[in-house]
């Protein structure tokens, strides 16, 4: 093992930009032009985490990531129904046998892994952006506009929304949405808990998630959440006054807390996110 | 009437309506994917050709019309339930409680959500913008009558409230919407906090 590799595996999941791992993977991460800014960060962050593990665990993990990315490329081009395992293997530069070794469950397992990976990448990029926010308003604005930008610019997701919408809508409506709300609120509330008590942080994180999904499913021509100015107007007009009222009234945030686990510290969440991508 | 439809039959709203209701009955029994034009025609007592005259797009268009019709019925019931409310708070609280309960107790919706969620939700989402406009248009006069916080635009606020109400009705998240105290908290403490005059 080279020294570069050793230092990468010894570091935390946050591999610094410009590391050997990052340079090596620029060929992969450069192919989605939509992944800029915060979301671009998430790509190498997730890959960095995988790389760190790879140093210890052998050769299987990179294949997993390369296959997931190949799957995403195929879906962005031709959707899920038309994508065959041969397409994915060719795109990843491996054989079908390798694909089946990594994903014995075949196409379904590969697609499920791709969804999980992209969700984890989204949350890690949001975690980075929200972790750097100066105040609560900023954290909400970068969280909401960052999520909207990442989702709108996601080519595989855009293709599916347009041509195979049932695959997406099922996951973000009714009970599927309840799951997303639960997950998003427990993963992102730690970043709001710097300014809010845990119950309130979890309520506001859930609310922000609803806002993002609503404008994704049903866009409005004169309002683009990916534009931080629009996101700020929504946050300032509707969300922050509710936070202020809750604090001023000294009352408990609404809703049942039973659904929510207590927010973990940001470090624990980062750890969970990097595990979710491997 | 039940024999051969007149050539101007495309204008016969009653016939079209009967076909939609017949198709709804088929969806109730067999689900979306297994409902065919043939089934709907038999159930309505008309020929396949008649169904195609009203729904040239066939099964897909017919199922879309069924979902839209049942969705409008849902919102019509909701309107009946809440239109005599006197305040913005009251109309939202009564509306959320009623709509959530109606949705949970909607037998056909719940069954199809279990068996064919992707198909149903895609049809339900087709005119999501229309539903937001419907709810928002209904709320706007209540907002206008209520004193609003400085700088709040009625159009933007009613659009935002409509989106959030629809989101909570479909996916309550942390809230138990059968509990009136929680709904009150949601409406007054969360949704309206920035909108109404303090």
Contacts between the chains, C-beta under 8 A, distances in Angstrom:
chain1	res1	chain2	res2	distance
A	165	B	122	5.0
A	165	B	125	7.1
A	166	B	117	7.9
A	166	B	118	3.0
A	166	B	119	6.2
A	166	B	121	6.8
A	166	B	122	4.5
A	167	B	118	6.7
A	169	B	118	7.0
A	169	B	121	4.5
A	169	B	122	5.6
A	169	B	125	5.3
A	170	B	117	4.7
A	170	B	118	4.5
A	170	B	121	5.5
A	173	B	117	7.9
A	173	B	121	4.8
A	173	B	124	7.6
A	173	B	125	7.3
A	173	B	170	6.2
A	173	B	171	7.3
A	174	B	113	6.0
A	174	B	117	7.4
A	174	B	121	7.2
A	174	B	170	5.3
A	174	B	171	6.0
A	175	B	113	7.6
A	175	B	171	7.3
A	176	B	117	7.7
A	177	B	167	7.6
A	177	B	170	6.6
A	177	B	171	3.8
A	178	B	171	4.6
A	178	B	172	7.2
A	178	B	173	6.0
A	181	B	171	6.3
A	181	B	173	4.2
A	181	B	174	7.6
A	182	B	173	7.3
A	185	B	173	7.7
A	185	B	174	7.6
A	202	B	174	7.4
A	203	B	174	6.6
A	203	B	190	7.5
A	206	B	173	5.2
A	206	B	174	6.0
A	207	B	190	6.9
A	210	B	163	8.0
A	210	B	164	6.4
A	210	B	167	4.5
A	210	B	168	7.7
A	210	B	173	7.6
A	211	B	163	7.8
A	211	B	164	7.8
A	213	B	167	7.3
A	214	B	163	4.2
A	214	B	164	7.3
A	214	B	166	7.6
A	214	B	167	5.6
A	215	B	163	7.6
A	217	B	125	6.2
A	217	B	128	5.8
A	218	B	125	8.0
A	218	B	128	4.2
A	218	B	129	5.2
A	218	B	132	5.7
A	218	B	163	7.2
A	220	B	159	6.9
A	223	B	156	7.9
A	234	B	160	7.2
A	237	B	151	7.4
A	237	B	152	6.4
A	237	B	156	7.5
A	237	B	157	7.7
A	237	B	160	7.9
A	237	B	194	5.4
A	237	B	195	7.8
A	238	B	157	7.9
A	238	B	160	5.8
A	238	B	191	8.0
A	238	B	193	8.0
A	238	B	194	4.6
A	238	B	195	7.0
A	239	B	194	7.1
A	240	B	194	7.1
A	241	B	149	7.2
A	241	B	193	4.7
A	241	B	194	3.3
A	242	B	189	6.5
A	242	B	190	5.0
A	242	B	191	7.7
A	242	B	193	3.6
A	242	B	194	6.1
A	244	B	193	7.7
A	245	B	189	6.3
A	245	B	193	4.4
A	246	B	189	6.2
A	246	B	193	7.8
A	249	B	189	7.7
A	251	B	189	7.4
A	253	B	189	7.9
A	254	B	174	7.9
A	254	B	175	6.7
A	254	B	182	6.0
A	254	B	185	3.3
A	254	B	186	5.4
A	254	B	189	5.4
A	254	B	190	6.0
A	255	B	173	7.2
A	255	B	174	3.6
A	255	B	175	4.5
A	255	B	176	7.8
A	255	B	182	6.3
A	255	B	185	7.3
A	255	B	186	7.2
A	256	B	174	5.7
A	256	B	175	7.0
A	256	B	176	5.5
A	256	B	182	7.2
A	257	B	174	7.1
A	259	B	173	7.2
A	259	B	174	5.0
A	260	B	174	6.3
